[in-house]
Amino acid sequence: TKSAVFFSVGHIRQAKGTQRFAEIKGLSVSHPVLACGVALGALAIAGLPPFGIFMSEFLVVSSTFAGNPWLAVLFAVGLLVGFGAILLRLQDVLFGEPTGVSHPVTASYIPLFAHLALVLAAGLYLPEHLVQWFKEAAALLK
């Protein structure tokens, strides 16, 4: 997931001439394919289903809740605050009137969307040995 986000930031740098999100607005208007990749990357890294990170976060929260409910609540609140911060920043970057320069993106989108596809596939199906590994890691938190 991080690699997909890094690819998207590199594409933004090429398209807008900056990596400072405060200076980027209206990406969905000026570069709709890139905006889609950025949005999917942000949702994936935030741990939303059906992306692969969701399962690991879910297992950690549910295992922690079984052993120490208050700690699980604090963890869940932290996840929600982080997700809210991502959404607020993403809203500014994606929507509104485009600002700044707008260059065409010459780099391939294939690596960005290939990495997102892998994360999506991991969210839809995980081999049993990985599921068992996640369960053992979550059990260590008890």
Sequence and secondary structure as in RCSB ss.txt:
>XXXX:A:sequence
TKSAVFFSVGHIRQAKGTQRFAEIKGLSVSHPVLACGVALGALAIAGLPPFGIFMSEFLVVSSTFAGNPWLAVLF
AVGLLVGFGAILLRLQDVLFGEPTGVSHPVTASYIPLFAHLALVLAAGLYLPEHLVQWFKEAAALLK
>XXXX:A:secstr
 HHHHHHHHHHHHHHHS   GGG   HHHH HHHHHHHHHHHHHHTT TTSHHHHHHHHHHHHHHHH HHHHHHH
HHHHHHHHHHHHHHHHHHHSSS  S      S SHHHHHHHHHHHHHHH   HHHHHHHHHHHHTT 
